[in-house]
Amino acid sequence: MEKPAVTHYPIHDLLKRRWSPRAFSDRRVEPATLRSLLEAARWAPSSFNEQPWSFIVATKDDQTEFGRLLSCLVEGNIQWAQHAPVLMVSVARLSFEDNGKPNRHALHDVGQAVANLIVQATAVGLMVHQMAGILPDMIRELYSLPEGYEPVAGIALGYPGDPQKLPESLRQRELAPRERKPLTEFVFSGRWGKTSPLVSA
């Protein structure tokens, strides 16, 4: 299923095609493909080249590990994410390695790594749905996260599936038109809240 963005200005086709489905095929994602996605994440920019990201990964090739990571999602996400062939959790290291000082850009940089992963995924026909609905304390316990590491988001990944297999409430959301705020609401100049003339024309 495709839901390309209806944009006001031209953007790259990969960005137009990226969206967050809940319907996934049970088709296996090859390990080599997953390695390419993680390689794309590896080459994301970061403050001082700190690379504060890590990924916990589970595939249905190992049902025990898949079930363990699935249990770290909130119930509403388990309902549909259980059908994806790959689950991940992104993790941020919150301090700089060389001096231990807080890295206030860590979450931003983890987001950049995931964005790289998503663009690579889109390029090879995969879909990604990120989830805020995770259980950080359970992740810390089950995976023995060291002090100073923070679970950021869940990630379901796979090939697109059939929306008709979703429960009715989720199917409606899956098929609904995509929406975004206009540029005039978040591009400012001169002072906060004053729309930039760049986008006000």
Buried (B, 14 or more C-beta within 10 A) or exposed (E): EEBEBEEEEEEEEEBBBBBBBBBBBEEBBEEEBBEBBBEBBEEBEBBEEBBBBBBBBBBBEEEEBBEBBBEBBBEEBEBBBBBBBBBBBBBBBBBBEEEEEEBEBBBEBBBBBBBBBBBBBBBEEBBBBBBEEBBBEBBBEBBEBEEEBBBBBBBBBBBBBEBEEBEEEBBEEBEEEEEEEEBEEEEBEEEEEEBEEEBEE
